[in-house]
Amino acid sequence: MRITGGEWRSRRLKGPGRNTKFRPTPDALRERVFAVLGDRVVGARVLDLYAGTGAVGFEALSRGAAEVTFVERHRSAALLIESNRDALGARDRVRLVRRSAARAVADLATEKQIFHIVWADPPFEEWRGGLDALVTALQLGLIAQSGVACCECPEHAEVAEVLPEGTEIVRDLAGGASRVVLLRRAHSARSS
């Protein structure tokens, strides 16, 4: 697992090992999504839900994000994030929150935090929970007006069928067994 672009391009990250449930976002899919996000990453505040190894957040930092808040409830994954953070010298640009994604979203909204990019990569059997956390983040104003929510889910997940009114798909990027769906508040929802 490596960072695909920016300041730390080609730097390897510590991975979860073979005997684990964690499934890091494949390098090629991460690279593709960040190519689509483009300059919107520069200076952005990023929220990485279900962060796992932190690959997505560290990719964002490498590509110019101002800061990343990682949300990871599992101790072993949180330790991986801390190890990768320290190896990259990114301690001052990283916040690690050890709780569930749903709880973190509620707490961060209470703190009146606003993010430009929010990424959720839950275990595939929990993809609906990740989507729900993103929709809640949109509804609570945790995501900036011009921001985007990214949900990594199984290739055949029926995302459009379960999206609530007021949320729309901007892009749908396939990448093997998984895909990343980019979401935002629907235009009609923004004017209300």
C-alpha positions as CSV (number, residue, x, y, z in Angstrom):
1,M,0.0,0.0,0.0
2,R,1.5,3.3,-1.1
3,I,0.6,7.0,-1.5
4,T,-0.2,7.6,-5.2
5,G,0.4,11.4,-5.5
6,G,1.6,14.6,-4.1
7,E,4.4,15.4,-1.6
8,W,4.7,11.7,-0.3
9,R,4.1,10.0,-3.7
10,S,5.3,6.4,-3.6
11,R,5.8,6.4,0.1
12,R,4.7,3.1,1.6
13,L,2.2,2.9,4.5
14,K,2.1,0.3,7.2
15,G,-0.7,-2.1,6.3
16,P,-3.0,-4.2,8.4
17,G,-1.3,-7.6,7.8
18,R,-2.9,-10.7,6.4
19,N,-5.0,-11.9,9.3
20,T,-7.3,-8.9,9.6
21,K,-10.7,-7.7,8.6
22,F,-9.4,-4.4,7.3
23,R,-9.6,-3.8,3.5
24,P,-7.6,-0.7,2.5
25,T,-8.8,1.2,-0.5
26,P,-6.8,-0.1,-3.5
27,D,-4.1,2.2,-4.7
28,A,-5.5,2.5,-8.2
29,L,-9.0,3.4,-7.0
30,R,-7.7,5.9,-4.5
31,E,-5.6,7.5,-7.3
32,R,-8.6,7.7,-9.6
33,V,-10.9,9.3,-7.0
34,F,-8.2,11.9,-6.1
35,A,-7.7,12.7,-9.8
36,V,-11.5,13.5,-9.9
37,L,-11.3,15.5,-6.7
38,G,-8.4,17.4,-8.2
39,D,-7.7,20.9,-6.7
40,R,-10.6,20.7,-4.3
41,V,-8.2,18.7,-2.0
42,V,-5.7,21.6,-1.7
43,G,-6.3,23.4,1.6
44,A,-9.2,21.1,2.4
45,R,-10.3,19.9,5.8
46,V,-10.9,16.1,5.4
47,L,-12.9,13.7,7.5
48,D,-11.9,10.0,7.1
49,L,-14.6,7.8,8.6
50,Y,-13.8,4.1,9.1
51,A,-10.2,5.2,8.5
52,G,-8.5,1.8,8.9
53,T,-4.8,2.3,8.0
54,G,-5.4,6.0,7.2
55,A,-4.5,5.6,3.5
56,V,-7.2,7.9,2.2
57,G,-6.5,10.6,4.7
58,F,-2.7,10.4,4.2
59,E,-3.3,10.6,0.4
60,A,-5.3,13.8,1.0
61,L,-2.5,15.3,3.1
62,S,0.1,14.3,0.5
63,R,-2.0,16.1,-2.1
64,G,-2.2,19.4,-0.1
65,A,-5.1,19.0,2.4
66,A,-4.7,21.3,5.4
67,E,-5.7,18.7,8.0
68,V,-7.4,15.3,8.4
69,T,-9.6,14.0,11.1
70,F,-9.4,10.2,11.2
71,V,-12.3,8.3,12.8
72,E,-11.5,4.7,13.8
73,R,-13.0,2.7,16.7
74,H,-10.7,-0.3,16.5
75,R,-7.5,0.0,18.6
76,S,-5.3,-1.9,16.2
77,A,-6.3,0.3,13.3
78,A,-5.9,3.5,15.4
79,L,-2.3,2.3,16.2
80,L,-1.6,1.9,12.5
81,I,-2.8,5.4,11.8
82,E,-0.6,6.8,14.6
83,S,2.4,4.8,13.2
84,N,1.8,6.0,9.7
85,R,1.2,9.6,10.9
86,D,4.5,9.6,12.8
87,A,6.4,8.0,9.9
88,L,5.2,10.8,7.6
89,G,5.9,13.5,10.2
90,A,2.2,14.6,10.0
91,R,1.4,14.9,13.7
92,D,0.4,18.6,13.5
93,R,-2.1,18.0,10.7
94,V,-3.8,14.9,12.1
95,R,-6.6,14.4,14.6
96,L,-7.6,10.9,15.6
97,V,-11.0,10.2,17.0
98,R,-11.6,6.7,18.6
99,R,-15.3,6.1,18.3
100,S,-17.9,4.8,15.9
101,A,-18.6,6.8,12.7
102,A,-22.2,7.6,13.7
103,R,-21.1,8.9,17.2
104,A,-18.2,10.9,15.7
105,V,-20.4,12.6,13.1
106,A,-22.8,13.7,15.9
107,D,-20.0,14.9,18.1
108,L,-18.2,16.8,15.3
109,A,-21.5,18.5,14.3
110,T,-21.9,19.5,18.0
111,E,-18.4,21.0,17.8
112,K,-19.6,22.9,14.7
113,Q,-16.8,21.4,12.6
114,I,-17.0,21.8,8.8
115,F,-15.2,19.6,6.3
116,H,-14.7,19.9,2.6
117,I,-14.3,16.2,1.9
118,V,-15.8,13.4,4.0
119,W,-14.9,9.8,3.1
120,A,-16.5,6.7,4.5
121,D,-15.0,3.3,3.8
122,P,-16.9,0.9,6.1
123,P,-16.5,-2.9,6.1
124,F,-18.5,-4.0,3.0
125,E,-21.1,-5.8,5.1
126,E,-21.7,-2.4,6.8
127,W,-21.8,-0.2,3.7
128,R,-25.3,1.1,4.5
129,G,-24.0,2.3,7.9
130,G,-21.2,4.3,6.1
131,L,-23.7,5.8,3.7
132,D,-26.0,6.7,6.6
133,A,-23.1,8.5,8.4
134,L,-22.4,10.5,5.2
135,V,-26.0,11.4,4.7
136,T,-26.2,12.5,8.4
137,A,-23.0,14.6,7.9
138,L,-24.7,16.3,4.9
139,Q,-27.9,16.9,6.8
140,L,-26.1,18.3,9.9
141,G,-24.1,20.7,7.9
142,L,-20.8,19.0,8.7
143,I,-19.9,19.2,5.0
144,A,-19.3,22.6,3.5
145,Q,-21.8,23.8,0.8
146,S,-19.2,23.1,-1.9
147,G,-18.0,19.9,-0.2
148,V,-18.3,16.3,-1.3
149,A,-19.0,13.0,0.5
150,C,-17.4,9.9,-0.8
151,C,-18.7,6.4,0.0
152,E,-16.6,3.4,-0.8
153,C,-18.9,0.4,-1.1
154,P,-19.2,-3.0,-2.8
155,E,-19.3,-2.9,-6.6
156,H,-23.0,-4.0,-6.7
157,A,-24.3,-1.9,-3.8
158,E,-27.6,-0.2,-4.8
159,V,-26.7,3.3,-3.5
160,A,-29.1,5.3,-5.6
161,E,-32.0,3.2,-4.4
162,V,-31.4,4.0,-0.7
163,L,-30.4,7.7,-0.9
164,P,-32.8,10.0,0.9
165,E,-34.4,12.9,-0.8
166,G,-32.1,15.9,-0.8
167,T,-29.0,13.9,-1.6
168,E,-27.6,13.3,-5.1
169,I,-24.8,11.2,-6.7
170,V,-22.2,13.4,-8.4
171,R,-19.9,10.6,-9.7
172,D,-19.8,6.8,-9.4
173,L,-16.3,5.4,-9.9
174,A,-15.9,1.7,-10.2
175,G,-12.7,0.0,-9.2
176,G,-12.8,-3.8,-9.2
177,A,-14.7,-5.3,-6.3
178,S,-15.4,-1.8,-4.9
179,R,-16.5,1.6,-6.1
180,V,-16.6,5.1,-4.7
181,V,-19.8,7.1,-5.0
182,L,-19.4,10.9,-4.6
183,L,-22.4,12.6,-3.1
184,R,-23.6,16.1,-2.3
185,R,-26.7,17.8,-1.1
186,A,-29.1,18.1,-4.1
187,H,-29.5,21.7,-5.5
188,S,-33.1,21.9,-4.4
189,A,-32.0,21.0,-0.8
190,R,-29.4,23.8,-0.8
191,S,-31.9,26.5,-1.5
192,S,-34.2,25.6,1.3
